[in-house]
Amino acid sequence: MASSGQFGERLAERYLRRRGWRILHRNWRGGGGELDIVALRRGLVAFVEVKAREDAGALDDPIRAAQRDRLIRAATAYLARHPALAEADARFDVITVMVDGSGGRVTHRQGAFHVPDAAAPSASNRRRSV
């Protein structure tokens, strides 16, 4: 049986695909971090952190500063290794999946956190919606 994290990532991927996102990578590692999902739609790259929860009280778990910093470093490394995306806008999203007996309930927070310009992926000459 798959872990709740793997189940949550599959549901999040299906959710994004149904909304027109193209999944570029899952569980991409680099820059000292991991990106659960990297998706692209209409020139926008979304770096998506997936949180699968079995306890409804944990749904609003914030992204802590250390985790946010790892995600930013990983996104920066990802963009450096994929120069075709250099001109794309980028943002960080969080998808929370409430795992229960009936499957899962998805909540998508677009632009879940913002990045100071100095720390933003490819901060030089990039437009961002992060």
FIMI-939133 format. One record per residue: x, y, z of N, C-alpha, C, CB in turn. Coordinates in steps of 0.001 Angstrom, whole numbers, padded with zeros to 6 digits, always signed. Glycine has a CB too. Layout:
<recs>
XYZXYZXYZXYZ
...
</recs>
This chain:
<recs>
+000845-001182+000000+000000+000000+000000+000887+001241+000000-000960+000001+001222
+000512+002240-000783+001290+003473-000886+001130+004295+000381+000859+004294-002117
+002167+005063+000709+002083+005941+001863+001095+007062+001566+003474+006511+002229
+000640+007744+002620-000286+008859+002408+000388+009959+001599-000787+009417+003755
+001707+010118+001732+002433+011125+000955+002408+010811-000528+003870+011227+001434
+002664+009556-000884+002630+009150-002290+001211+009271-002851+003146+007702-002448
+000239+008862-002056-001164+008962-002460-001531+010430-002685-002096+008323-001389
-001115+011285-001768-001395+012712-001892-000762+013312-003135-000906+013447-000665
+000458+012918-003441+001131+013433-004638+000422+012986-005906+002589+012977-004669
-000055+011749-005930-000798+011279-007109-002098+012059-007284-001102+009773-006991
-002814+012298-006178-004050+013078-006263-003761+014514-006695-004783+013070-004912
-002701+015101-006159-002335+016469-006529-001979+016546-008008-001156+016966-005672
-001243+015563-008503-000885+015542-009914-002142+015448-010781+000065+014367-010213
-003045+014561-010432-004292+014415-011199-005106+015712-011159-005137+013238-010643
-005181+016334-009990-005881+017605-009825-005308+018666-010776-005783+018087-008359
-003980+018776-010818-003342+019778-011674-003570+019465-013156-001834+019850-011376
-003410+018216-013542-003616+017831-014952-005027+018180-015415-003360+016320-015145
-006004+017929-014568-007402+018220-014926-007646+019719-015100-008347+017666-013855
-006770+020520-014563-006897+021975-014679-005952+022550-015736-006623+022633-013330
-005415+021676-016563-004629+022126-017700-003138+022271-017460-005148+023401-018152
-002652+021850-016306-001218+021915-016024-000513+020734-016662-000955+021941-014505
+000669+020968-017175+001533+019896-017667+002546+019596-016571+002246+020291-019021
+002628+018364-016156+003564+017981-015096+004933+017775-015736+003086+016681-014342
+005902+018571-015307+007258+018468-015842+008086+017459-015055+007943+019836-015823
+007948+017477-013740+008700+016545-012879+007944+016305-011581+010120+017093-012577
+008206+015131-011024+007750+014806-009664+008961+014384-008861+006654+013677-009667
+009015+014851-007628+010092+014494-006697+011473+014814-007269+010011+013009-006348
+011583+016002-007858+012853+016438-008434+013776+016884-007296+012637+017596-009472
+015005+016396-007315+015973+016732-006268+017123+017538-006847+016508+015457-005589
+017500+018573-006118+018632+019394-006514+018696+020629-005635+018535+019787-007999
+019864+021244-005590+020022+022454-004794+019804+022238-003311+019084+023497-005277
+019958+021010-002856+019787+020722-001430+018342+020558-001003+020407+021806-000625
+017440+020368-001966+016036+020203-001616+015318+019329-002622+015352+021553-001519
+014029+019166-002402+013198+018371-003296+011943+019151-003636+012839+017009-002662
+011570+019090-004905+010332+019703-005387+009339+018574-005640+010573+020565-006694
+008224+018569-004911+007255+017482-005062+006720+017425-006488+006095+017654-004070
+006280+018577-006998+005762+018642-008363+006235+019944-008995+004200+018541-008385
+006687+019844-010237+006973+021026-011050+005993+020960-012211+008497+021075-011547
+005174+022011-012360+004129+022015-013384+004195+023298-014201+002735+021859-012743
+003693+023224-015427+003731+024357-016342+002360+024537-016981+004820+024159-017425
+001910+025790-017020+000669+026131-017714+000752+027574-018188-000570+025920-016792
+000542+027775-019479+000504+029111-020073+001673+029997-019645-000788+029785-019713
+002890+029466-019707+004073+030255-019403+004344+030471-017927+003959+031555-020052
+003630+029775-017059+003824+029888-015613+004314+028553-015071+002509+030323-014902
+005435+028584-014368+005960+027395-013705+005511+027438-012247+007527+027317-013818
+004900+026357-011802+004506+026243-010395+005363+025172-009733+002985+025902-010257
+006009+025559-008650+006742+024623-007802+005777+024278-006676+008124+025234-007256
+005313+023037-006665+004206+022658-005791+004687+021754-004663+003107+021958-006594
+004455+022194-003455+004699+021387-002261+003390+020685-001932+005211+022266-001045
+003436+019365-001783+002235+018590-001484+002299+018141-000034+002096+017365-002442
+001207+018398+000685+001103+017966+002073-000103+017055+002188+000989+019182+003048
+000129+015796+002481-000960+014844+002691-001184+014725+004198-000637+013439+002044
-002431+014848+004605-002761+014820+006025-003919+013869+006279-003106+016228+006529
-003845+013186+007386-004952+012329+007805-005739+012983+008918-004440+010962+008257
-005196+014075+009454-005827+014807+010550-006236+016184+010038-004866+014929+011782
-007521+016473+010037-008022+017751+009514-007424+018944+010254-009545+017798+009611
-007028+018758+011490-006433+019848+012255-005082+020285+011724-006293+019444+013683
-004428+019437+010930-003094+019750+010406-003143+020343+009003-002236+018501+010396
-004341+020624+008483-004459+021098+007103-003801+022443+006868-005898+021187+006721
-003816+023309+007853-003260+024641+007671-001817+024752+008149-004108+025647+008393
-001139+023616+008242+000264+023604+008622+001045+024557+007718+000843+022170+008542
+001702+025548+008281+002427+026490+007422+003729+025892+006891+002725+027776+008190
+004232+026510+005833+005568+026175+005351+006532+026936+006256+005769+026548+003808
+007363+026227+006957+008313+026865+007871+009467+027488+007077+008855+025837+008902
+010168+028417+007704+011233+029175+007028+012311+028265+006444+011870+030160+008001
+012752+027263+007192+013808+026366+006690+013324+025589+005466+014257+025381+007797
+012085+025133+005498+011545+024403+004352+011380+025344+003158+010190+023745+004714
+010896+026555+003411+010756+027543+002343+012109+027814+001686+010155+028854+002892
+013155+027951+002500+014497+028200+001963+014980+027032+001101+015488+028451+003108
+014705+025790+001532+015085+024618+000727+014325+024592-000597+014820+023317+001510
+013044+024943-000558+012247+024976-001787+012772+026038-002751+010770+025245-001460
+013147+027186-002226+013686+028263-003067+014999+027817-003702+013900+029560-002238
+015885+027204-002908+017159+026725-003459+016926+025655-004526+018055+026164-002336
+015997+024739-004260+015710+023683-005234+015120+024283-006513+014738+022638-004632
+014222+025248-006390+013618+025884-007569+014676+026636-008371+012485+026848-007147
+015581+027296-007684+016665+028011-008363+017534+027027-009146+017526+028798-007343
+017865+025890-008526+018663+024862-009208+017893+024283-010386+019057+023737-008228
+016606+024065-010210+015790+023523-011291+015811+024457-012499+014344+023298-010815
+015582+025738-012267+015562+026700-013366+016929+026824-014031+015105+028063-012862
+018002+026701-013243+019346+026758-013815+019593+025566-014747+020405+026788-012693
+019001+024415-014427+019197+023209-015243+018200+023108-016401+019081+021972-014367
+017225+024005-016427+016204+023994-017487+016097+025396-018081+014813+023516-016933
+017106+025803-018858+017156+027168-019382+015974+027532-020284+018431+027360-020144
+015284+026560-020836+014113+026859-021667+013008+027532-020849+013578+025571-022314
+013062+027396-019526+012054+028001-018652+012506+029337-018074+011713+027053-017524
+013652+029828-018514+014243+031026-017923+013342+032246-017997+015538+031332-018596
+012513+032343-019018+011645+033518-019165+010258+033315-018573+011513+033876-020622
+009974+032133-018080+008653+031851-017521+008487+032543-016167+008440+030328-017374
+007269+032948-015870+006961+033392-014516+006992+032153-013621+005561+034129-014445
+007191+032354-012331+007243+031219-011407+006543+031583-010116+008701+030793-011129
+006006+030566-009477+005396+030769-008158+005496+029471-007363+003903+031225-008289
+005266+029601-006069+005277+028457-005165+003852+028223-004676+006256+028687-003963
+003344+027025-004905+002001+026644-004484+002105+025546-003427+001147+026169-005699
+001047+025415-002645+000930+024295-001715-000403+023618-001987+001039+024764-000216
-000345+022314-002209-001559+021518-002325-001617+020621-001105-001589+020684-003659
-002719+020741-000372-002941+019905+000800-004009+018886+000450-003357+020755+002043
-003729+017631+000740-004675+016556+000476-005084+015959+001816-004061+015466-000470
-006371+016058+002107-006922+015429+003303-007253+013997+002930-008192+016196+003846
-006472+013060+003447-006637+011645+003129-007640+011053+004105-005274+010881+003190
-008703+010485+003542-009706+009845+004391-010205+008578+003707-010888+010814+004689
-011153+007918+004290-011655+006650+003764-012284+006758+002388-012650+006081+004705
-012740+007955+002005-013409+008107+000710-012448+008541-000391-014539+009115+000824
-011175+008618-000092-010185+009051-001084-009403+010224-000547-010859+009425-002417
-009655+011385-001091-008936+012556-000621-009605+013839-001078-007503+012520-001102
-009436+014883-000295-009973+016206-000602-008788+017135-000812-010923+016733+000541
-008773+017839-001940-007635+018664-002336-007928+020137-002079-007295+018441-003817
-006961+020821-001476-006996+022273-001321-005733+022822-001969-007101+022699+000198
-005912+023791-002879-004781+024342-003633-004603+025812-003260-005000+024185-005174
-003463+026123-002638-003126+027520-002322-002106+027996-003343-002568+027669-000853
-002562+028819-004266-001691+029355-005303-000888+030515-004734-002509+029806-006539
+000389+030574-005080+001236+031643-004546+001251+031607-003026+000749+033015-005037
+001468+030418-002480+001352+030192-001043+002341+031002-000214+001538+028740-000749
+003485+031303-000785+004418+032191-000097+005170+032997-001132+005401+031395+000804
+005668+034119-000685+006372+035026-001580+007851+035019-001253+005804+036451-001482
+008632+035305-002278+010083+035237-002167+010639+036645-002313+010692+034277-003237
+011503+037065-001380+012164+038356-001579+012952+038331-002881+013096+038692-000386
+012989+039449-003607+013658+039489-004910+015083+038948-004867+013678+040902-005431
+015810+039237-003824+017209+038797-003750+017322+037276-003684+017893+039418-002532
+016293+036599-003186+016358+035150-003029+015559+034418-004104+015853+034754-001656
+014874+035156-004958+013972+034537-005933+014739+033753-006987+013111+035598-006606
+014133+032680-007490+014762+031934-008576+015046+032854-009753+013870+030761-009018
+016282+032832-010218+016706+033643-011360+016251+035089-011210+016159+033057-012663
+016555+035681-010089+016073+037022-009773+016491+038055-010815+016578+037442-008414
+017624+037853-011454+018028+038814-012469+017160+038655-013704+019513+038642-012827
+016657+039772-014185+015772+039895-015351+014712+038803-015485+016594+039905-016580
+013912+038567-014436+012773+037661-014474+011551+038362-013907+013071+036363-013692
+010423+038090-014523+009163+038515-013929+008685+037337-013107+008095+038956-015018
+008083+037611-011945+007622+036523-011097+006269+036866-010501+008638+036229-009988
+005539+035831-010231+004316+036017-009460+004446+035263-008145+003069+035536-010257
+005690+035129-007671+005916+034452-006385+005823+035459-005272+007290+033739-006353
</recs>
